[in-house]
Amino acid sequence: MRDPSNIDELKSEIGGSYARYVLVVLVLVFAISQADRLILSILAEDVKADLGVTDSQIGFLFGTAFGVFYAVFGVSLGRLADFLSRRALLATGMALWSAMTVFSGLSRSFFDLAIARAFIGIGEATVGPASYSILSDRFAKAQRATVLAICVSGLFVGNGMSKFIGGWVLTAWQHAFPHNPPFGIHAWQATFFIMGAPGLLAALWVLSLREPVRGIADGIIAPKEPKPWTRTFVELAAAVPPLTLINAARYGMTSLAINVAAAAILAALAYGLAAAFHDPEQWIALALGVYASFSWAQSLRHRDRATFSLIFATPTYLTCIGCFSLLSFVTWSVGFWAPPYAIRVLHASPALVGSVMGIIAAAGGLLGGVFGGRVADVLLKRNPSGRLFVGFGSTVLLPIFIISMMHTQNVFLYFALYGCYCFFGNMWVGVAAATTQDLVLPHMRGASAAANALAFTLIGLCIGPYVVGKFSVALGDLGLAMELTLVVIPIAFLLLLHAFRTLPAAEGSRIARAESASKSA
């Protein structure tokens, strides 16, 4: 490990060749995480046939089974990234999710696959908080939106990898073993094996990275946590049931009563929604995620008033993540169901869908994400809220291409429109990360990334794909179900407008508000 006392030498590395090397490694990490997360999309039709599940259950497996555990552990792991070794945290998470992707190939039932997806969610919860925090200490603020956009663009590369590799392996295995495959392994199971194995090796690569000094790029050196393992337990107890009850009791009977009341209300809501709409696993899991989120915020309010204030008591922050969460609702929903739509409705082969849509998803998402981040950094120089113009662009252009996709019968025009959707639908990702990171102080960045992931996951990933699957079953029209996600776009636009007007004041007052909150504790 480098000597952190040599601050001048470490400052000279900011934005240098080693920082760029770290960025390349983290792009790969994001790509592998997204490939393992999204591989179910290209395999959905085969999984449905072999396991006998419905569209809504597929939506649950892809979204909620993964997303709730991603969110529940993400809030705690995000805080761990603020004081533990970020490279070790990330390497451990990578090993876990890669192993569980391999385990997915051993699934023999809906329940088996749901368990595997849950553990993949826990492992991948380390990616955003650790990576954002590392890069924010490796690059200066003026480069941050571009750098984070490049890093997040690994998601788009992974999206393309999942479709391209998944479609190719699926088709090749089916052609090689049309009957009696070896050891009874179906093509979709073999695909999980092949997708999961590389991440186990890449975890060792991540472990070799040097840990940066926390806060050095902003000139605000964060002190070391004196009791990291004690605090680790505290952070996990803040969001992981049933430890949440013990944690709430630490702050008095009133705190415990509020926590229990929240759990009871959410349990009643889950029961009512399950009775009305069926799929109890969806509503129980979602209620668990919301309860864990509430418990974490409640605990943070008692333990760290400054961080709570800059995240949960800052209207600008809340409207930012509200807007981008609704955009993620649309992009997760359409992004997951677009390949099954091409196979089911346009009768394209899995190999064609995987190869063409895989390349398009990788190129379109990568170019859109990097372009959006670069434009955002340029606009920031002209207007303190300039980055958010990129978000406005996404809210206006997304509906045009999604509606057009659902109203063509030409598969190649569908692919072209899908490319436009990938480009304009992903321009905002780096902007969301950079804007919310700049609204908090350096030692709060892990918590900020966790809060983002929490909102994007519960609203976008846990609800979006499931709702589309549910409407697809009810309406008998997958295309119409995908179009219905666009009803949230006007709300997203209004939230973004509020954030645009209030961002400069919120960012300029963050230190004063953090100090005021700390004094009032």
N, C-alpha and C positions, 0 to 999 in steps of 0.2 A: 504493500500500500504506500502511496506517496505521502511524504511528510506534509501535513496540512499547515504546519507553521510557516512554510515558505510561500506566503500568500502571493508575493509578486510573481514568482514562477508559475504558480497555478493560474493567476489571472491572465498571464500571457498565453495560456493554452485555450482560453475562451474563444470558441469559433475556429480553432486551428485544425490541423490535420487529424489529431486524435479525436477531437470532437466529431469530425465528419465520419471517421471510422465507426465511432459509437453509433452515430445516426444510421449508418448502413446496417449495422447489426440489428438495431431496433426495428428498422423497416422489415427485416427478415422475420423478426419475432412477431410483429403485427401480421405479416402475411401468413405465417404458419397458424397463428391463433384463428384468423378469420377462415382459413381453409378448413381447419378442423371443425369450426363452428358451423360453417355453411354447407359442408358436404352433404348434409341431409337433404338439401334442396334438390339436387340432381338425382338423389336416390329415392325420393319420396314415393314415386309410383311403384317401385319395386318393394319398398318397405310396406306400403299399404297392402299389396297383394300377398306378401309372405306372412305378415303378422296380423292381417285382417283388421286394420284400423281405418278410421274415417278421416276426412279432411280436417275436422276440428281436432281430432287427436294428434294428427300430424302437426298441426299448428301449435298444439300444446307441447309436443316433444321438441320442436324447433325453438319455440319462444319461451314459454313459461317454465318448463322443466329445467331448461338451461338458465333462463333469465333471472328467476327468483333467487337461485343460489348465487348467481353472479352478483346480484344486487345485495343480498344479505351479507355475504362475505366481503363484497367489494367495499362497503362502508368501513369495515374494520381494517381490511388490508390496505385501504387507502391511507388510513391514519398510521399504520405501521410503516408505510413508505416515508413518513415524515420524520422517523427517528431510527429505524433499522436499516441495515445494508440493503439498498435497493436492488443491487445486482443479485444478491443471494435470494431475496424475496422473489424476484422475477424468475430466476433459474428453477427454484422449487416449484413455483406455479406451473412453469412450462413442462417440467417432468410429469406433474400430476395430470394436466389435461391431455398430454400426448399419450400417456398410459391408458387413460380412460377412453380415448378415441379408439385405440386398439381393442379395448374391452368391448366397445360398442359392436365390434364385429362378432363377438361371441353371443350376442343377444338372441334369445329364443322367444321373447315375448315383449309386449308393450311395456311391462313393468321393468324388465331388464334394461331396455333402452332408455327408459326414463331415469333410472338410477345412474347410468353412465353419463347421460346429459347433465344431470345435476352436478356430478363431480367435475365434468369439463367446465361448467360454470364457475365452480370454486377456484379451479386453477387459473382460468383466464381472468379472474377478477384482479389478479396482480398486474396485468399488462399495462393498462392505462395509467394508474397512479404512479407506479415505479418508473415507467418510461417518460412520462411528462415531467416528473420531478428531476430525473437525470438530465434530460435535455435542457430544461430550464436553467440548470446549473452549468451547462456546457456551452450555451449560446446567449448572447446579449438580447435584451428586450427587442431591439429594432429588427432582429432576425427571427424572432420567436414564432410568429404566425407562419412564416414560410417553412421554418424547420419542423414545427409540429404538423403542418400540412403534409410535408414530405414523409414524416414518420407515419402519420395516419394513412397516407396513401398505400402503405403496406397492406392495409385492409382490402384495398381494391385489387391489389396483386393477388392476395389470398382468395378473394372472391373469384377471380378468374381461374386461379389454380384449382379451386374446388370443383368448378364446372368442367374445366378442360380435362384434368386428370381423372375426375370422377366419371365423366362421360366416356372417356377412352377406356378406363379399366372396366367399367360396367359392361360395355359392348364387347371388349376383347374376351372377358371371362365368359360371357354368355355364348359367344361363338366357339370358344375353345371347349367349353363343357356344357353343351345344351341339355344333357341328361346326366344324372348321377355325378355331380361335381365331387372333387376329392374331399373326403372327410365331411361331406354334406354341406360344404361352405358355399353359400349363394354368392352371386356377383356383388351384391351390395355389402355383404360382410367382408369379402376380400378387399373391397375398396376402403373400408374403414381401417383394415390392417395396414394397407399401403400408405394411407394418409397420416396415420398416427406415428409410425416408426421414426421418421426424420426428426421430429421434435425432441425425442429423447436424447439424440446426439447434440442438437442445437442448444439444449439446456447447459451442456458443459461449456460451450462457446461463450454463452452469456456470463457464466460464472468467472470467466477469465478477464472480464472488463474491470477497469479501475473505477473505484467509487469516487465521484467528485465531492468537493467540499460544499456543503449545503448552504445556498444563498450567496455564493461567491460572485456570480454573474451580476447580482443586483447590489453588491457592496453591503449586504446585510448578512453577516455570517451568523448562522443559527447555532446556538450552543448544543453540545451533545446531551442526549437524554441520560441522566445518571442511573436510572433503573429500567433499562429497556425491556426486560422480561416481565417485570411486574406490570409495566404499562401495557405490554402485549396482551396479557390476560385481561386487563381492564378494558382494552379496546375491543377484544373479542366479546367480552361479556356485555358490552354496550349494545350489540346488535344481534347476537346469536341466541335464539331461544333454546332452553328456558333460562339460561344464564341472565337474560335481560331482567327477570324478576328480582334476582339477587342484586343485580346492579342498581335497579330502581330503588330497592329498599335501602341502599347505602345513603340515599339523600333524604330519607325520612318517609313516614307513613303516607304523607300527602302525595309524594312522588310515586310510591308504590300503588296507591289507590288509582291515580290517574293512568298508570301503565296497565293495570288490570282492567280498568274500565275500557280503555282503548282496545285491549285484546278481546273483551266480551263483545263490544260493538262490531268489531271486524269479523268475529266468529259468527255472529248473528247475520251479518250481511252476506257472508260466504254461504251460510245455510240457505238463506232466502234466494240468492242467485242460482245456487245449485238446484233448488226445487223448481225454479222458474225456467232455467235454461239447460239443466242437466250438466254433464261433464264436471262432477264435483271436484276432481283433481285440479282443474283449472282454477276454480274459485278458492279452494283451500290453499293452494300454493300462492296465489296472488295475495290473499289476505295475510299469509305468513310474511310475504315480502313487504307489504305495507306496514305491518306491525313492527317488523325489524327496523324499518326506516324510521318510524315514529320513535322507537326506543333509542335508536342512535342519536337522533336529534335531541331528544329529551336529556339524554346523558351528556351530550356535548354542551348543552345549555348550562348544566351544573359544573362541568369540569373545565371548559374552555370557552368562557364568555366571548372572548375576542373572535375566535374562529366562528362560533355560532352567529355572532353579530354580522360578520362580513359575508356569511353565506345565507343563513335563514332569515336574518332581519334586514337584509338589503333588497329593497324592491327591484332594483336594476338587475341584480344577480338572479332573482327569482323569475323575472320576465324573460331574461336571456335563456335560462335553461327551460322555461316553459315553452317558448317559441321553438327552440331547437329540439325539444322532446317531441313536439307535434310533427316536426319535419321528419324525425326519426320514425315516428309511427307510420308515416306514409312510405318512407324509403325501405324500412324493414319489411313491411307488408308486401309491397310490390316486388322488392328485390327477391324475397323468398319464393313467391308464387309465380314469378315470371317464367322460369324454366318449366315447371309442371304445366303451366298454361300452354306453352309452345308445344309440349309433347301431347297433352290431352286434347286441346282444342284445334291447334293448327297441324296436328299429326306429324310433327317433326320427330326424327329419331333421336334417342338420347345422345348418340355420338355426335350428330350435327349440332344439337342444342349445346352440348358440353363444350365442343371445340369453338364454335362461333361465338356463343354468348360468353364463354370463358375469356376469350381474347378481348371481346368488346368490354366486358365488365372490368377487366384489368386495365386496359388502355383508357377507357372512358373515365373510370373512377380515378385513376392515377392522374391523368391530365386535368380533370376537373378539380380534384383536390389541390394539386400543386398550383394550378392557375388561380383558383379561388384564394389560396393563401398568399400568393405573390401580389395579386391585385389588392387584397386587403391591406397588406403592408404598405403599398404605394398610397392607397387612399387614406391610411392612418396619418401620413405625413401632411395631408391637406385638411384633415378634419379629425378631431379626437374620437369621433364616433364612426369614422369612415369605414372601418372594417365591416360594419353591419350592412353596408350597401350590398355586399355579396349575399347576405342572407335574404335581403329583399328580392334580389335576382332569382334566387332559388324558389321562393314562394310564388313568384309570378310565372316562371317558366315550367315548373314541374307539372302542373295540371295539364298544360297543353300537350306534352309528350305522352303522359300516361293515358289520357283520353284517346289520343290518336292510336296508341298501341292496341287498345281494346277494340278499336273499330276498323281494323284491317284484317283481311283474310290471307294476305300475302306474307308468307313467313319471312322473306328477306326484307320487306319493308318493316315488318315487326322488329327484326334484328337492328335495322338502322335507327328506328325510333327508340329502341332500348338503349342504344349507344348514346343518344341525346339525353335520355333519362339519366343514365349513369354519369354523364359529364355534369349536367346542371344540377342533378340531385345530390351531388357530393361536394359542390363548391364550398358549402358552408361548414364542413366538418372541422377544418383547421381553424376557422374563424371562431367557432364555438369554444374550442379548447383554449385558444390564445386569449380571447376576451375574458373568459371566466378566470383564467390563471392570473391575469393582470388586475382583477378586482380583489384579490386577496394578497396577503404577505407571503414571502418565500416559504416560511415554515408551515404554511397552511395549504400548500399546493397539492399535497397528497389528498387532503380532505376535500379540496375543491374538485379534484379529478374524480374522487369517489362519489361526491354529490352529483356530478354530471352523469356518471355511469348509472347511478341509482335512478335518476329521472329518465334518462334515455332508455334504460332497460325496462323499468316497470311500465312506462307509458308506451314506448315504441315497440320493444321486443316481446314483452309478456302479453300485451293486449293485441297489438296489430296483427301478426300472423294468425293467431287464434280467431280473432273476429272475422277475418277474411275467410278462413276455413269454415266457420260457423255459418256465415252468410252464403257461402258456396253450397253448403248442404241444404240450407233452407230455401234458397232461391233457385238452385239448380243451374247457376250461372256464375262461374268463377270470375269471368271478366267484369261483370257488374259488381261483384263483391269487392274486387280490387279498386274499381272506380269510386265506390262509396267512401273509401278512406280520405278522399279529397275534401270532405265536409269540414275537416279541421284546419284547412289552409287559411281561411279568413281570420280565424282566431290567432293563428301563428303570426300573421301579418300585423295584427293590432298589438300583440305583445312585443313584437320586434320594434314597432314604432315607439312604444313607451321606453324601451331600453335605449333606443337611439337618442332620445331627448334627454335622458338622465345619466347616461354613461360618464361623461366628463366629470360631473360633480361627484359621482360615486367613487370613481377611481382616485380623484384628487383628495378625497377625505378619508381614504381607507386607514391610514396610520392613526389619524386623530380618533376615528371611530373605534378602532381596535383598542387604543389606550383608554378611551372613555369606558368601553365595555369591561376592560380588565379592572379598572378602578371601582366599578359598581358591583363587582363580584363579591 
